[in-house]
Amino acid sequence: MPGNDIIRSLAMGLDVLALMAESENGVRVKDVARKMEIKPPVAHNILRTLRYKGFAVKYSDSPHYQIGPELHQLALNQARERMFRSVENVMQEIVDRIPDATVTFCQPVAGDVMVRRRLSADRHGVMQRPSGYTLTLYGSASGLALLAFCSEECYLSLQQRHPLLDEASNLWYPPEKLDEYLERVRSQGYALHPCGDEKRLAVAAPVRGPGESLTGIIGICRTAGRNGRFDDSDLEQSVGVLLDSVDQVSHSHGV
């Protein structure tokens, strides 16, 4: 790039970020000035600007500047968007293979089963990004899959917001019945809708992230026409496509 096309102050700021990233304890103003061969007041202004924008932090009892939370957040945002793109691609592939399917991707948010992406059978090709749209915890395949595969901390948060005996005693009483079902879900790798019938089929399975952490839940829901019925072969197809899909998207972002 020609020299007159470079914004020099921005380039220096990026160089300072690189110095901070390479240093275990951070950098001081005089360290930056010496290594970059600039005057200390210039080094101080660069560090002060980075601190103001959240890309650097400095504690009052230390002369060192360290990488700030905003830079970490940028990396997290990039990873999240890459994950969402992978999920969206896989959701579209599911609909291509099962045209009557409505596909959702859910994540736990503040104790709820929040739908992040939705691809509806009646709106082919339209990737919906709902806001505030949740599924029931105990009465949906996605909710049950989330309970089965989430961390203990997440599990407690979900149950604290949605007490089992208050919301689903008709489905899961005694409570041991739910525990037994969730153990079966973990064993088989997917959950079914607890009230499924011949005209409605719903399955859900976990998407894994780095270190086998739970990223979210992909669910497939199919509703038969007026005279239609689902049989074991339809269930087998749905489960097979679902498990292939969650395995694909899990491996696509670093498992």
Phi, psi and omega in degrees: 000130179303145184302324183283358176264356182266133173276104193298318183294324178293317179299319179293321178299320178292323177297321179294320176301319179296319177298317179296320181294330182275350184254130182294324184254008183089187183231153174259165179303315182292331176295315180295316181299317182291312185290329182261357179057051176232166180288145180307319178299326178292316178299318180297317181294321178296312180296321179296321178293316178298322178294318179300323181273358178088006180272352176218153175230150177216126180268149189298333182267011182221143177276357186271141171258138180233165178303131183267172185294334184294325179292319176298322180294323176299318179295319178295319179297319179296316179296321180295316180293324176296319178296315180297322178297318178297317179298315181298319179298316180292321178299319178295322178296324178297314180294326177297324181276329179231087188299336181269009184273142164255126187244135178233154170236120184242154173221153176283127179224116177051039177084009179242161176266092188270128177278117181267322179223147179213132177235110189268145179297332182266004177223066185301133176084356181258105180277111182272142177237079187295157175238117178079014181267120183239159174250156179291144185287313186264349186245018177226152177298320181294318178298317180292322176296321178297315178299322184288325191246355182281170179290165179298321178298315178295319180302314180295322179296317179296315182287332177293320179283330182232081180301130185302312185291336178280327190252336188212034179294335178290333180268320191231067175230132357290167183305332179301335179298319177293316179303317180295320181293317180297326176295322177292322178299315179298322182291319184269343176091004180204161178243151174251157174297132185292342181240032182295153176217189184292342183258354182221134183225126179219130179225153181210148182213158185277146169259129183259147175249195179304137180071021180067016177291152180282123177268322181173189183233128171260130180237146176241128177235133179229136178238125182286155176294182186305317182254008184273163178215148173260142178237188183299328180291325176293318177297316179299318178298312183298315180295317180299313179296317181298310182294323174300319185290314181292328176294319181295312184287329176297313181290338183286341179235041159099022176285000000 
